[in-house]
Amino acid sequence: PEIARRVTEVAAALSIAHLLDRWPRQLSGGERQRVALARAIVREPEAFLMDEPLSNLDAALRLEMRGELKKLHERLKATFVYVTHDQAEALSLADEVGILAAGRLLQLAAPDVLYHWPASPAVATAVGDANFLDGTAQGLTATCELGTVPLAQPSEGPVRLLLRPEAVRLEVDAAGSARVVGREFLGPDQVLHVRLPSGAILRVRLPADQPLGPGAQVAVWPRGPLLAFPRSAADEAERI
């Protein structure tokens, strides 16, 4: 009875109950991946080691399975070591995220800490979309192509400033020095590609109902204080 209960529960959770009477050769790649995941879950071990378990699933099922794995973790209270290249999976599932590159651990922290306080530009790009501007810092301000901007922490000398797309304020301004050169429609949101006078491109995330498109002249500035990485450290992180 215990075996039957576990098999039924896990098969239902992974949407494979209708596959239980099939042979492995009769399953698709995504179905085999779900079966492999179910075989691990049904044992209820003390720790799970998962290497991109959702990579072969379609987008809708991947989203559903992400929620099921979260519930499973909360129910079993087991340790999950989960490898993924999908930043959305990492940020939504984990209590702690470790960013690895070239065999080095760049940062280990809670998802919100990684996103808002990355240790380097490499970490910032690993857990979200990011713009970077070169500037010169003096205390709690820095000068860059956008003018004088506030900093989240004191810094001095040449720096690389992190500007998330959702942290950019943008207004239509016929006299503005920046111009929209591209647009990505993402459903409720849009990402505008904005060219600055230097030729640098900023990605700006806005609600999709704002009628802006290529050719619009705009003014841009940050919504709040920016993170500054010492230029030498930023260059070193990029070489990793």
Secondary structure by P-SEA (a helix, b strand, c coil): caaaaaaaaaaaaaccccccccccccccaaaaaaaaaaaaaaacccbbbbccccccccaaaaaaaaaaaaaaaaaaccccccccccaaaaaacccbbbbbccccccccccccccccccccaaaaaacccbbbbbbccccccccccccbbbbccccccbbbbbbccccbbbbbccccccccccccccccbbbbbccccccbbbbbbccccccccccccbbbbbccbbbbccaaaaaaaaac
